[in-house]
Amino acid sequence: MRIRVAISGLVQGVAFRHETRKTALSLNLTGWVRNLPDGRVEAVFAGAAESVAAMLRWCKRGPRLAQVRDVQVREEADTESFDAFEIRY
């Protein structure tokens, strides 16, 4: 399973990308996370459906200092494979 999420709220400057990577790795997910110029965080998660669902639940609350307002989710086809989970700049 693979999803793309766009997370809005207070999600930049609160270690969101770092904690997203840490959580994704603990769930054996691959993909990436990055900050967007408009203040949102965007990520792609690929892996087992249960792990992707757990990651999505985490994204809805984020790390301790984050204030998540909204999470937009879009399922995607597995057209690109990832070797790991990375932070993109």
Protein Blocks (a to p, Z undefined) as FASTA:
>chain_A
ZZddddedjfehplmmmmmmmmmmmnopacdddddfkopacdddeddfklmmmmmmmmmn
opmkbccfbdcddddddfbccfbdcddZZ
